[in-house]
Amino acid sequence: MPPVATEAQIAAYETAPARLTMALEGLNDAQMRFTPGEQEWSIHNIVIHLADAELVGSWRLRKMLAEAPATLQNYDEAGWARQLQYEEQRRDHALSLFTLLRTTNAALLRLLPTEAWECTAHHEARGEISLYDLFLSLLNHVDEHIQQIERIKQHLLA
């Protein structure tokens, strides 16, 4: 039997936008746009990135389910940040998109029969992955960036 996401894991995945929103509370625009160092992202850029990463993750999830065994392309996160004008994008739109994608993906995940979790894909960078592997990477991704946001906030307070 393949690993299957638990309801608690799906709930944690679905509530990530609320955790992100809490991490952003009390920050003004200047603080959101503070860059802690060269080649590092501001909190603003992280929020835009999370929406784009969830968009890619949503597509990967659906591709795996509909076209197993699928091939999943890698994408250049830094290139997206540069070419998609992260600095000019609206944070509120990105946060809304991230929230909507997480909500719809969680609803889809709850509909899956156990055998759907057997789907696999070849990821260009990671090799063979299962649907559960993809889910775990999506689940953990936002929390890694929330920790990054907290580190930036500590830098701002120092």
C-alpha positions, 0 to 999 in steps of 0.5 A: 500500500502506498503512503497516503496523505492523512486528513491532518496533513491535508488540513495543514496543507490547506491552512498554510495561507493562514500561517503565511498571513500571520507571518506577514502581520504588522509589516509595512511595505518597506519591510516587505520589500527589504532585501537582506542581502545580494541574491536574496529575496524580500518577503514581497518576492517570497509571497509572489514566489509561493503563488507561482510555486503553488501554480506549478505544483497544482499543474504537477499534481494534476498531470500526475493524476491524469497522465501517470506515469508523467514527466515533470519539468523543472523550472527556474525559480530565479528566472521566474522572479526576474522575468515575471517582474516580481517586484511589480506584482501585487502581493495581495493578488499573489496571496489570493491566488495561493489561497485559492490554489491551496483550497482547490488542491486540498479539495481534490486531494480529499477526493482521491481514492487510495490507489491514486496515491500510487501515481508516479512521475519522473521529475527532471531534477528529482528523478522518480517521485510518487504523488505522496512525495510531491504532496510532501514537498508542497506541504513543506514548501510554504513552512520553509519560506515562513521560516525564511520570512521569520529570519528576515523579520529578525534581521529587521528588528536587530 
